[in-house]
């Protein structure tokens, strides 16, 4: 029956050097060394005279036996423990750095750094001046668009993608689209026209749809058909006549979502180059729109800010953020899962924990280390965690004030 090790307590006092040896030593060599060490120890036990040679042999035997013991302690239910997990568990630098409440505001990153801002402007200007050839060049180099792939998918191509979906997936998209549409229609109904008498005449307002909307859907690490539905369905419900979706190198489900949402076409381009094409149009491909909406990375945000005034935009998005507010009753495993769910989304994401219980921090740290090893997105999540933080508040009121500052 395998040995069960409930926690890392047996090795918490072991030296890093011993753990390193146990991690990298060949199991057969360790067993052989331990066997020799045992024999030497037995031999020394029956000797009455101790010499320098025997002392050296004793040191060798002790080290070999200690390494073998470390190997045994690190054993899991099904075999040898994952040494990387042990290294992670005893690392000095935490995954989620601890800061004070006073440091929270200063630690907030800018939504768009200056390098990104300048680069995005250059891309927008280049696409506006160079048209389709420049747009394709950026799409191939930055989006990974195949050289022979079309830059624009027309309505017929969108419908073909929807027809090729499996039935459960298509029904899911259609059901979601209908829910979004129902709410958007209700919202539109709440925005009524106004006409009142005023001295010397009448005053009022009309609520009318714009003519064309550009709906951006990110497509980097994960396809986001939800972004297509939330923007394009809403635009159609508002009465927008022309709806253009833009998404880099789109997956079939994203193309199908554009069809179900009622989009007229899909621009298979992303980043600042997509914003340029939507804002200024590309001769022979697509006309300019009146407003650009939808989430995106910092390049998209910088480009939207740059074209604002030529077209309308929604609120500029900063890095994705998540703050977990926890007291002593919180489950560290659930906190870690929530933080990682945000962290694995984007290396620019910012996961944060604010708690009134200082003892919760090491428990969350240990849970993060364990759960991180199970993620295919470990590299992305680790980078995002490094940009996040944990902070301890003396009271729940001060914790709430800290949350409000984010």
C-alpha positions in Angstrom: 0.0 0.0 0.0 1.5 3.4 -1.0 2.6 5.8 1.7 0.2 8.7 2.2 1.8 12.1 2.9 -1.0 14.5 4.0 1.1 17.6 3.8 4.6 19.0 3.4 5.2 19.3 7.1 7.8 16.4 7.2 10.2 18.3 4.9 9.6 21.9 6.0 12.9 21.9 7.9 14.9 20.1 5.2 17.6 22.2 3.6 17.1 23.4 -0.1 20.4 21.6 -0.9 19.0 18.3 0.3 15.7 18.8 -1.6 17.7 19.6 -4.7 19.7 16.4 -4.4 16.6 14.4 -3.8 15.0 16.0 -6.8 17.7 15.3 -9.3 19.4 12.2 -8.1 18.7 8.9 -10.0 16.5 6.7 -7.9 18.6 3.5 -8.4 21.8 5.4 -7.5 20.1 6.7 -4.4 19.0 3.2 -3.4 22.5 1.8 -4.0 24.1 4.6 -2.0 21.7 4.1 0.8 22.4 0.4 0.9 26.1 1.0 1.1 25.5 3.6 3.7 23.5 1.1 5.8 26.4 -1.4 5.6 28.9 1.2 6.6 26.8 2.3 9.5 26.5 -1.3 10.6 30.3 -1.9 10.2 31.0 1.3 12.3 28.6 0.2 15.0 30.7 -2.9 15.7 34.0 -1.1 15.6 35.4 0.4 18.8 38.1 2.5 17.1 37.0 5.5 15.1 39.5 6.8 12.5 39.3 9.7 10.1 38.4 7.3 7.3 35.5 6.0 9.2 34.3 9.5 10.0 34.3 10.3 6.2 32.5 7.1 5.5 30.0 8.0 8.2 29.3 11.4 6.6 28.8 9.7 3.2 26.4 7.2 4.7 24.4 9.8 6.5 24.0 11.9 3.4 23.0 8.9 1.3 20.5 7.8 3.9 19.1 11.4 4.2 18.6 11.7 0.4 16.9 8.3 0.4 14.7 9.5 3.3 13.8 12.6 1.4 12.8 10.5 -1.6 10.6 8.4 0.6 9.0 11.4 2.3 8.2 13.0 -1.1 6.4 9.9 -2.3 2.7 10.3 -3.3 -0.1 7.8 -3.4 0.7 6.7 -6.9 4.5 7.1 -6.8 7.1 9.7 -6.6 6.0 13.2 -5.8 6.2 16.0 -8.4 9.4 17.6 -7.4 8.5 20.9 -9.1 5.5 21.1 -6.8 7.8 20.7 -3.8 10.1 23.4 -5.2 7.1 25.7 -5.7 5.9 25.0 -2.2 9.2 26.0 -0.6 10.0 29.0 -2.9 10.8 32.2 -1.1 9.0 34.6 -3.5 5.2 34.3 -3.2 3.0 33.9 -6.3 0.8 36.8 -5.1 2.9 39.6 -3.5 1.6 41.2 -0.3 1.3 45.0 -0.2 -0.1 47.4 2.2 -3.5 49.1 1.8 -1.7 52.4 1.2 0.1 50.9 -1.8 -3.0 49.7 -3.7 -3.7 52.9 -5.6 0.0 53.4 -6.6 0.2 49.7 -7.8 -2.6 50.1 -10.3 -1.2 49.8 -13.9 -2.1 52.2 -16.6 -4.7 51.0 -19.0 -2.4 51.8 -21.9 1.3 52.4 -21.6 3.0 54.9 -23.8 4.8 52.4 -26.0 1.5 50.7 -26.8 -0.1 54.0 -27.5 2.5 55.2 -29.9 2.6 51.8 -31.7 -1.2 51.6 -32.0 -1.3 55.1 -33.5 1.4 54.1 -36.1 -0.6 51.0 -37.1 -3.8 52.9 -37.4 -2.2 55.6 -39.6 -0.4 52.9 -41.7 -3.7 51.1 -42.4 -5.5 54.3 -43.2 -2.9 55.3 -45.7 -2.0 51.9 -47.2 -5.4 50.2 -47.4 -5.9 46.5 -48.0 -2.2 45.5 -48.6 -1.0 47.0 -45.3 -4.0 45.6 -43.5 -3.2 42.1 -44.8 0.4 42.5 -43.9 -0.4 43.4 -40.3 -3.0 40.6 -40.2 -0.5 38.0 -41.4 2.3 39.2 -39.1 0.3 39.9 -35.9 -2.8 37.8 -36.1 -1.4 34.8 -37.8 -3.9 35.0 -40.7 -3.0 32.6 -43.5 -1.7 34.6 -46.5 -4.5 33.2 -48.8 -7.3 33.6 -46.3 -10.0 36.3 -47.0 -9.9 39.4 -44.9 -13.7 39.7 -45.0 -16.3 36.9 -44.7 -19.6 37.8 -46.2 -23.1 36.9 -45.0 -23.1 33.7 -47.0 -19.8 32.5 -45.4 -21.2 33.3 -41.9 -24.3 31.2 -42.6 -22.2 28.3 -43.8 -20.3 28.3 -40.6 -23.5 28.2 -38.6 -24.8 25.3 -40.6 -21.7 23.3 -39.9 -22.1 23.6 -36.1 -23.2 20.5 -34.2 -26.8 20.8 -33.0 -26.2 21.3 -29.3 -23.7 24.1 -29.9 -25.9 25.9 -32.3 -28.9 25.6 -30.0 -26.8 27.0 -27.2 -25.8 30.1 -29.3 -29.3 30.6 -30.5 -30.8 30.4 -27.0 -28.2 32.8 -25.7 -28.7 35.2 -28.5 -32.5 35.2 -27.9 -32.0 36.1 -24.2 -29.7 39.0 -25.1 -32.1 40.2 -27.7 -35.1 40.1 -25.3 -33.3 42.2 -22.8 -32.0 44.6 -25.4 -35.5 45.1 -26.8 -36.8 45.8 -23.3 -34.0 48.4 -22.8 -34.8 50.0 -26.1 -38.5 50.3 -25.1 -37.5 52.1 -21.9 -35.8 54.9 -24.0 -38.8 56.9 -25.1 -39.1 60.0 -27.2 -39.8 63.3 -25.4 -41.9 66.3 -26.6 -42.9 69.1 -24.2 -44.1 72.6 -24.5 -41.7 75.3 -23.6 -42.1 79.1 -23.7 -42.0 80.1 -27.4 -42.3 76.6 -28.8 -41.6 72.9 -28.1 -38.6 70.9 -27.0 -37.8 67.3 -26.9 -35.6 64.4 -28.1 -35.7 61.4 -30.4 -33.9 58.1 -29.9 -32.7 56.9 -33.2 -30.3 54.1 -34.1 -26.9 54.8 -35.8 -26.4 53.5 -39.3 -23.4 51.2 -38.8 -21.7 49.5 -35.9 -18.4 47.7 -35.6 -18.4 45.0 -33.0 -15.0 43.7 -31.9 -14.5 40.3 -30.4 -11.1 39.2 -29.1 -9.7 36.0 -30.5 -6.2 35.5 -29.1 -6.0 32.7 -26.6 -9.7 31.7 -26.5 -12.6 32.1 -29.0 -15.2 34.5 -27.5 -18.5 34.0 -29.3 -20.1 35.6 -26.3 -18.5 38.9 -27.2 -20.0 38.6 -30.7 -23.5 37.9 -29.3 -23.4 40.6 -26.7 -22.5 43.4 -29.1 -24.0 42.4 -32.5 -27.3 41.1 -31.2 -27.7 44.3 -29.2 -26.9 46.5 -32.2 -29.6 44.7 -34.3 -32.1 45.1 -31.5 -31.4 48.8 -31.4 -32.2 49.0 -35.1 -28.6 49.4 -36.5 -28.8 48.9 -40.3 -25.3 47.5 -40.8 -23.4 45.4 -38.3 -19.8 44.5 -38.9 -18.0 42.0 -36.6 -14.2 42.1 -36.3 -12.2 39.2 -34.8 -8.6 38.1 -35.5 -8.2 34.8 -37.4 -11.7 33.7 -36.2 -12.5 30.2 -35.1 -15.6 28.6 -36.7 -17.7 29.1 -33.6 -17.0 32.8 -33.7 -18.0 33.0 -37.4 -21.2 31.1 -36.6 -22.0 33.4 -33.7 -21.7 36.3 -36.1 -24.3 34.7 -38.3 -26.7 33.9 -35.4 -26.3 37.5 -34.1 -27.4 38.9 -37.5 -24.1 40.5 -38.6 -23.7 41.5 -42.2 -20.0 40.4 -42.5 -17.0 39.6 -40.4 -13.6 41.3 -40.7 -11.1 38.6 -40.0 -8.6 41.0 -38.5 -7.7 42.0 -34.9 -5.8 44.5 -32.9 -5.2 48.1 -33.8 -5.4 47.2 -37.5 -9.0 46.1 -37.1 -9.9 49.3 -35.3 -8.3 51.3 -38.1 -10.3 49.3 -40.7 -13.6 49.8 -38.8 -13.0 53.5 -38.1 -11.8 54.6 -41.5 -12.9 51.8 -43.8 -10.8 49.9 -46.4 -11.5 50.6 -50.0 -13.0 47.5 -51.7 -13.4 45.6 -48.4 -15.5 47.5 -45.9 -16.9 50.9 -45.3 -16.3 52.9 -42.1 -18.7 52.4 -39.2 -20.2 55.0 -36.8 -19.3 53.4 -33.5 -16.9 50.7 -32.4 -17.8 48.6 -29.3 -16.5 45.5 -27.7 -13.6 44.4 -25.4 -10.0 44.0 -26.4 -6.4 44.1 -25.3 -4.3 47.2 -24.7 -3.6 47.6 -28.5 -7.3 47.6 -29.2 -7.9 50.1 -26.3 -5.2 52.4 -27.5 -6.4 52.4 -31.1 -10.0 53.0 -30.0 -8.9 56.0 -28.0 -7.0 57.3 -31.0 -9.9 57.1 -33.4 -12.4 58.5 -31.0 -13.8 61.6 -32.6 -13.8 60.1 -36.0 -16.1 57.4 -34.7 -17.8 56.8 -31.4 -16.5 54.2 -28.9 -17.7 52.6 -25.8 -15.8 53.0 -22.5 -12.1 52.2 -23.0 -11.3 49.0 -21.3 -8.2 48.6 -19.0 -6.6 45.3 -18.0 -9.0 42.7 -16.8 -9.3 42.9 -13.0 -10.7 40.7 -10.2 -10.7 41.4 -6.5 -11.7 38.8 -4.0 -12.9 40.3 -0.7 -12.5 37.7 2.1 -12.9 37.3 5.8 -11.8 34.4 8.1 -14.6 32.2 6.9 -13.5 32.1 3.3 -12.3 28.9 1.6 -8.7 29.3 0.4 -9.2 26.8 -2.3 -12.1 28.7 -3.8 -10.2 32.0 -3.5 -7.3 30.5 -5.4 -9.6 29.1 -8.1 -11.3 32.5 -8.6 -7.9 34.2 -8.8 -6.5 31.7 -11.3 -9.7 31.9 -13.4 -9.0 35.5 -14.0 -5.2 35.2 -14.2 -5.2 32.5 -16.9 -7.3 34.8 -19.2 -4.6 37.3 -20.0 -1.0 38.0 -18.9 -2.1 41.6 -18.4 -4.9 40.6 -16.0 -4.7 41.8 -12.4 -6.0 39.4 -9.8 -6.2 40.7 -6.2 -7.1 39.5 -2.7 -8.1 41.8 0.1 -8.8 40.1 3.4 -9.3 40.9 7.1 -7.6 37.6 8.0 -3.8 37.6 7.7 -3.7 33.9 8.3 -5.6 33.3 5.1 -2.7 34.5 2.9 -0.3 31.5 3.3 -3.3 29.1 2.8 -4.3 30.9 -0.4 -0.6 30.9 -1.5 -0.4 27.1 -1.0 -3.7 26.6 -2.9 -2.4 28.7 -5.8 0.8 26.7 -6.0 -1.1 23.4 -6.1 -3.8 24.5 -8.6 -1.4 26.3 -10.8 0.4 23.0 -11.6 -2.9 21.6 -13.1 -3.4 24.4 -15.6 -2.4 24.3 -19.3 -2.3 28.1 -19.0 0.3 28.0 -16.2 2.7 30.4 -18.0 0.0 33.0 -18.6 -1.5 32.7 -15.1 1.9 33.0 -13.4 2.6 36.2 -15.3 -0.8 37.7 -14.3 -0.4 36.6 -10.7 2.9 38.5 -10.6 1.1 41.7 -11.5 -1.6 41.1 -8.8 -1.4 41.5 -5.0 -2.8 40.5 -1.6 -3.5 43.0 1.2 -4.6 42.7 4.8 -7.2 45.1 6.2 -7.8 45.6 9.9 -11.5 45.8 9.5 -14.1 45.0 6.9 -14.9 48.7 6.6 -11.3 49.5 5.6 -11.3 46.5 3.3 -14.4 47.9 1.5 -12.7 51.3 1.2 -9.7 49.5 -0.4 -11.9 47.8 -2.9 -13.5 51.1 -3.9 -10.0 52.5 -4.7 -9.4 49.8 -7.4 
